[in-house]
């Protein structure tokens, strides 16, 4: 039974920047205490454009979702 080829490791220089909980709490509190003005976003939201830009039509198993729903409705109408 073979264990495979052993790979030698390389040492990597790394520098970790950490903050104490006290530093983090101070930064969080400063953000919470900041007086931020609410901005009116209605123009942004109601501009009539897709929110995230263009996106392809929704498909299920490669078929257009709207066409599948039409077929399903037609099949249900024929069954009744």
N, C-alpha and C positions, 0 to 999 in steps of 0.2 A: 504494500500500500504506500503510495507516494504522498508526501505532504505538500508538494508543490515547491516552487522556487521561492527562496527567502529573499525579500527585498530589503536592502539597507535603507534605513531612514536618514533623512537629512535634517539638520537642525535649522530652524527658521527663527529669525529675529522677529519678535512681536512686541508691540507696546500697547498696553491696555490702559485706557483712560477711565477711571472710575470716580464716582462721586459718593460722598457719604449721604446717608439718609437726611441729615440735617441740611446739606446743600440742596438736595432734591426738593425737600419740603419748602425751603426758602424760595426756590425758583417757581414752584407750583403756586405758592401763596402770592408771589409777585404777579403771576399771570391772572390769578383770581381777583386780585385787588385792582388790576388795571381797569381804568374806566374806558371801556370800548363802546363806541357808538354802534347801534344797530343800523345796518344799511338796508335801504329799500331794495328788495330783489325782485319785485313784481315784474319789472321791465325785462329782467333776465329770464324769469320763469315763463312769462306769457308772451314771448316774442314770436311764437308760432314755429320755431325751429326745433328739430329733434334735440333733446337735452344733451346727449353725448355725441352728437354728430350722426353721420350716416351709419346704418347697420343693415346687414342683409336680412332678407325676409326670413321669418321663422319657418323652419321645416321639421318634419318628422319623417325619419327614414328616407330623407332626400326629396320628399314631396312637400309642396307648399301647404302650410297650415290652413290657410283660408280655403284652398281647393279641397283639402281633406274634409273640412267642416261642411262644405257645400255637398260633397258626395255623401257624407254621413246623414245630413238632413234629408237629402233626396231619397236615400235608401229607407230612412224611417218613414217618410211620407208614402213611399210605395208599399211599405209593409202594412200601413193602416188602412 
